[in-house]
Each structure stands twice: as C-alpha cells, then as structure tokens.
Amino acid sequence: MIGVGMVGALGADAVTNCAGSRAGISRSSIVEHYRLRSPVDGKEEPVVGHQASLFTRGFEGDSRLVRLAQGALLDLSAQLRRMDWRQWRHRFYLSLPDVRRTSLGGELIADEEVRRTWMDAVTAREHGDETHQTSNQLRARRTLDQAAALARWPAEPVFTFASVAGHAGAVAALSAAIADVAAAQTDIAIVLGIDSLLDEETLEWLYMCGRLKCDAMPAGCQPGEAGVAIALTSGSVASEIGASPLAVVGPLAEGSEIRSFLSATSASGIGLAEVVAGSWTGADVDTPWIVSDHNGEFYRAMDWGHALVRLRAQFEGFADPILWYPALSFGDTGAASPLAGICVTVRAWARTYAPARTAVIAAASDGPERAALRLANPRFH
C-alpha cells in the first residue's frame, strides 16, 4: 500500500481526519434535511449525524456519493503528487452502499401497515428493473467517471470491479485488487470505498427499522459518510515509483453469518470470529489490535460479543485485545468503513502512536457477509 486518501466528517484529507480521530474529536451535527417526531414526548426531535458537510451539503442520492469519491481521489492524488499516473497502468475497484438496506429487511419495520406499503413499493421498483445486477455495475461506472472528471484525474479511469455488499464489500474489492496486482494485470490498484447513510431515503429506512439513534432507540447508530481511496501495488513497482510503503496487506478472510441482521435474527458471532482468526494469524499474541466497524447498535454489539467469546477460547491474546472503533469519530460509514479503518491504522504507524505492529480490520455487513484483513507495519515486516 502506497497511498491513502479520505474525506469524512473531520476533514477533507486522511491526515486531518485521522488526527482528529486520534484527538477524540467528533463533529457530529444536526441533520438539516430530516426531522422526527419523538414518540416519547411528541416534540420535534433533531437527528444527529456525522456529515462531510464541505463536500456533501446540498447533494442527495448518487450525487452525494460522487462528491465523496471526488474528495477521496483529490486527497490520494495530493499524497502521490509526484507520480505520473499516465505512465502506470491502474485500475479501480469500488465498494458501494449495500443495495439491500432499503430493499430487504422489511421484517424489521415494526408498523405492519408501513411495512406492507414499503415492501410493495420495493417490489414494484425492482420488478421494473430486470437487469438489477447490470444496473449496479453501470451505477458504479457512472459514479467513478463523474468523480474522476470532477477530481481532474489525469487519465481515463479503468473500472474493473464493484461490490454492493456494504461493510464487508470493501474487503471483497481489496481481494480483487490484490489478485490483479499479483497477476500483473495492473501496476497499481485503487480501491475506492464510498457511502453515505445521510440521504433522506436511508435515514427514513433506518428509523422505521429501529436502527437510528433517537429518543425511541438510544442504542441506535449515528449515521455518517465517507469517501476513502487506497492505492495498492507490488514491492517492485513501489520501488520504481519511489513510493514508501505505508502497510503490507494480507492475509484477507471472507465468510458469512447465517443469522444476519436483515433476516431479523440475533447473530451467533461464528462468521465474524472465523474471519478475524483467519486474518490475524497470531502475529501479536500478547496484544491483538482490532479495528472494528462496530457502530453502537445492539445487533452488532451481540455479534462482536459472541465472536470475542469464541476468539478467547481459541487464542489467549484475545482475553484483553486492543479495540478501536472509528465510528466514534465518523459515524457509521457503511461500505467505506473498513477503508476508513485502514486509514486510521496507517496514520497511527506514521505518527508512531499505534499500539501494535499489526492490526486486523474487521467488517460485518447487514447481510450475511463477514470479512477481515491483516495489516502489518512495513518497517517491521
């Protein structure tokens, strides 16, 4: 890994965002375009979110995603400003919002009439789209093209892969990118994770499903948004470019949890424990450092709690692991959350306040997908 770019609630670049997170800063604010009526006292209740306001204010839907992608690419190109992108083959691998979060999980909506109306609308919308998977790829390509144009990317972006599996989808994108770099299909792979839980449709769905942090759900999540771009290459190409490696990636592990959130069942932690164990490899036996996408929701707390019990039974080090939760600073950033975890990890090594030489980035989607990856500090690898 030779470069990271990020835009989020704490700033317009990775350095500022990660420094703010390290300092414990939170810039959560009232979401101006969405209000609730509190079921507790009947008064209007503001919704609090972590907005990347300099980039996304006034934008909705896919336009919001384009702005986040633009910010991430601008920061990445600034970090690698001496590099001539036209000289090196490079491809893009995208992690986009989970398409299921407003089309599945209807069982989570408590009000029967609202649930029926919502699901009827979803069915009608999807019935009119017979090429749903194709449309996801077209959406990804369009988002990339527009963001690259706005960021004045110096070469035509080559779209290669897109995941729409949410949190764990970023690891799938990384896996595809690493495979292409290893097979010399590309010199540099750019993994781009973008997501926003702050558009009106997503906020409404979160509220109806009892997930949005408010008077009626104090254990809900605070929605966030972020765009993160990670540049990966081989050691030989990095030497030719003259770029210093920020981290060594691998191994990666992907799995599944049969009792997913969208199936309205309580997680067992089996899937999450398996991928964390598969990527960790016991390298730091005394102090496993886990960067998790846990966001404060009850379901995710149960998932991680059960996983931790299982990990403790396997590895002595998990009796007292080091746990970091980027959502405290950035809110839930969905499909971008594992890449945001990578950013805070590599910046911790760069600024020498990291608690360990290796870290595991853990990700759990709303669906069954679970994934994790190991990062190693290149100075000790």
Secondary structure, DSSP 8 states (H G I E B T S, - for coil): --EEEEEBTTBSSHHHHHHHHHTT----EEEEEEEEE-TTTSSEEEEEEB--HHHHTT--HHHHHHHHHHHHHHHHHHHTTT--GGGS-EEEEEE---TTTTTS-GGG---HHHHHHHHHHHHHHHHT-TTHHHHHHHHHHHHHHHHHHHTT-SS---EEEEE-SGGGHHHHHHHHHHHHHHTTS-SEEEEEEEEES-SHHHHHHHHHTT-B-BTTBTTSB-BBEEEEEEEEE-HHHHHHHT-----EEEEEEEEE-SS-GGGT----SHHHHHHHHHHHTTTTSS--EEEE---S-HHHHHHHHHHHHHHHHH-GGGGS-EEE-THHHH-B-GGGHHHHHHHHHHHHHHTT--SSSEEEEEEE-SSSEEEEEEEE-GGG-
